[in-house]
Amino acid sequence: MNKKDNRLIEAFMVTGGLMLLAGAASYITGWTYSPYFYLVGSLLFASGQLADRYEGDDPIVKRLRFQQVLGALFLLLTAALMFSGPLHDRLLADMGEGGKMRSFLLALTRKNNWILTLSIGAVFELYPAFRMDRISKERE
């Protein structure tokens, strides 16, 4: 991969990361367009993550790269769950008296289920980043 491609991937990941952060923070405030902002950020970040390839033979680094790609997929899932608020509202409205436990669980997770996938994605992104940095320093 040449230097120009690396800068483009880095730009995608930085821009996407900033949009992820801004979208998640503004979603809490109830801004209408924050899921769209987060979605664009997650698409940019995931595309940068998928374009960044490891062509070595080290199984540890390959596993860490897989974890990062899995983290990017969780961030994309988070974007989908941010749009599920109206679906929760519709499911709660369709519940009768017979589904009290299910309606309780739906109300409990209403508009907050994206936090779980965001947390999982963040861990899958952060741990390999620190671990790969340590591996590269050990090889120098």
C-alpha positions as CSV (number, residue, x, y, z in Angstrom):
1,M,0.0,0.0,0.0
2,N,1.4,3.4,-0.9
3,K,1.7,6.5,1.2
4,K,-1.3,8.2,-0.5
5,D,-3.6,5.2,0.3
6,N,-2.4,5.2,3.9
7,R,-3.2,8.9,4.3
8,L,-6.7,8.4,2.8
9,I,-7.4,5.5,5.2
10,E,-6.2,7.5,8.1
11,A,-8.3,10.5,7.1
12,F,-11.4,8.2,6.8
13,M,-10.8,6.8,10.2
14,V,-10.1,10.1,11.9
15,T,-13.1,11.8,10.3
16,G,-15.3,8.8,11.0
17,G,-14.1,8.6,14.6
18,L,-14.9,12.2,15.2
19,M,-18.4,11.8,13.7
20,L,-18.9,8.7,15.8
21,L,-18.1,10.6,18.9
22,A,-20.2,13.6,18.0
23,G,-23.2,11.4,16.9
24,A,-23.2,9.3,20.1
25,A,-22.9,12.4,22.3
26,S,-25.6,14.3,20.5
27,Y,-27.9,11.3,20.5
28,I,-28.2,11.5,24.2
29,T,-29.4,15.1,23.9
30,G,-32.2,14.0,21.6
31,W,-31.0,15.7,18.4
32,T,-33.0,14.4,15.5
33,Y,-30.1,14.0,13.1
34,S,-27.6,12.4,15.4
35,P,-28.3,8.8,14.2
36,Y,-27.6,10.0,10.6
37,F,-24.4,11.7,11.8
38,Y,-23.3,8.5,13.6
39,L,-24.2,6.3,10.6
40,V,-22.0,8.3,8.3
41,G,-19.2,8.3,10.8
42,S,-19.5,4.5,11.3
43,L,-19.5,3.9,7.6
44,L,-16.3,6.0,7.2
45,F,-14.6,4.4,10.1
46,A,-15.6,0.9,9.1
47,S,-14.5,1.4,5.5
48,G,-11.1,2.7,6.7
49,Q,-10.8,-0.2,9.1
50,L,-11.6,-2.7,6.3
51,A,-9.3,-1.1,3.8
52,D,-6.3,-1.2,6.3
53,R,-4.8,-4.6,5.6
54,Y,-2.2,-6.7,7.4
55,E,-0.1,-8.8,5.0
56,G,2.3,-10.3,7.5
57,D,2.4,-13.8,9.0
58,D,2.1,-13.0,12.7
59,P,-0.9,-14.8,14.1
60,I,-1.2,-12.4,17.0
61,V,-1.5,-9.4,14.8
62,K,-3.9,-11.2,12.5
63,R,-6.2,-12.0,15.5
64,L,-6.0,-8.4,16.7
65,R,-6.9,-7.1,13.2
66,F,-9.9,-9.5,13.2
67,Q,-10.9,-8.0,16.5
68,Q,-10.7,-4.5,15.1
69,V,-12.8,-5.5,12.1
70,L,-15.3,-7.1,14.4
71,G,-15.4,-3.9,16.4
72,A,-16.1,-1.9,13.3
73,L,-19.1,-4.2,12.6
74,F,-20.4,-3.6,16.1
75,L,-20.1,0.1,15.5
76,L,-22.2,-0.4,12.3
77,L,-24.8,-2.4,14.3
78,T,-24.9,0.5,16.8
79,A,-25.9,2.8,14.0
80,A,-28.8,0.4,13.1
81,L,-29.9,0.2,16.7
82,M,-30.0,4.0,17.0
83,F,-32.8,4.0,14.4
84,S,-34.8,1.3,16.3
85,G,-36.6,3.8,18.6
86,P,-39.8,3.9,16.5
87,L,-39.7,0.1,16.2
88,H,-39.7,-0.1,20.0
89,D,-42.6,2.3,20.2
90,R,-44.6,0.2,17.7
91,L,-43.9,-3.0,19.5
92,L,-44.9,-1.5,22.9
93,A,-48.1,-0.2,21.3
94,D,-49.0,-3.7,19.9
95,M,-48.6,-5.4,23.3
96,G,-51.7,-6.3,25.1
97,E,-52.2,-7.2,28.8
98,G,-50.9,-10.7,28.2
99,G,-47.4,-9.7,27.4
100,K,-46.5,-7.7,30.5
101,M,-43.0,-9.2,30.9
102,R,-42.1,-8.7,27.3
103,S,-43.5,-5.1,27.3
104,F,-41.4,-4.5,30.5
105,L,-38.3,-5.8,28.8
106,L,-39.0,-3.7,25.7
107,A,-39.5,-0.6,27.8
108,L,-36.3,-1.3,29.7
109,T,-34.2,-1.5,26.6
110,R,-36.1,1.2,24.7
111,K,-33.7,3.6,23.0
112,N,-30.8,2.4,25.1
113,N,-29.8,-0.9,23.5
114,W,-27.3,0.9,21.2
115,I,-25.1,1.6,24.3
116,L,-24.3,-2.1,24.7
117,T,-23.1,-2.6,21.1
118,L,-21.2,0.7,21.2
119,S,-19.4,-0.4,24.4
120,I,-18.5,-3.8,22.8
121,G,-17.3,-2.1,19.6
122,A,-15.2,0.3,21.6
123,V,-13.5,-2.5,23.5
124,F,-12.9,-4.4,20.3
125,E,-11.3,-1.3,18.8
126,L,-9.3,-0.1,21.7
127,Y,-7.6,-3.2,23.1
128,P,-6.1,-4.3,19.7
129,A,-4.9,-0.7,19.1
130,F,-2.9,-0.7,22.4
131,R,-1.7,-4.2,22.0
132,M,-0.5,-3.7,18.4
133,D,1.3,-0.6,19.4
134,R,3.1,-2.6,22.1
135,I,4.0,-5.4,19.6
136,S,5.4,-2.9,17.2
137,K,7.6,-1.3,19.9
138,E,8.9,-4.7,21.0
139,R,10.0,-5.4,17.4
140,E,12.0,-2.2,17.1
